[in-house]
C-alpha cells in the first residue's frame, strides 16, 4: 500500500497554522523515500592523541585483559577511564547530600582512647 504525500497549505497567520497542526500529523506530509544519508566529509575526528606513562606491569596486565576480551588494549583503557570518570561524577554529585549524615547507633571512636 503506497502512501500519498500531501502538500502543506499556505497559512495566513500563526493561529491558522497552529489549528492545522493540532488536527494533522506531520507524518502525512513527508516522503521517507526522499531521505538521503548525510555526508560529513569535512568533519575531523573528535579524538585527541595523548601520551601517558604507565608502569610496565600495569601495561602488561591491561594488554592481557584486553586479549582475553578480544579488544585492543587502548580501547579497553578508554572503557576503564570512562567508567571511573562516570563513577567519580556520580560520587561528586551525591557527596554534598551525604555530608553530616551518620547512622544514629554508629560508634564514634575505635575504643582505643581509654
Secondary structure, DSSP 8 states (H G I E B T S, - for coil): -----------SSHHHHHHHHHHS-GGGG--GGG------TT-------------HHHHHHHHHHHHHHTS-HHHHHHHHHHHHHHHHHHHHHHHHHHTT---TT--SS-S---
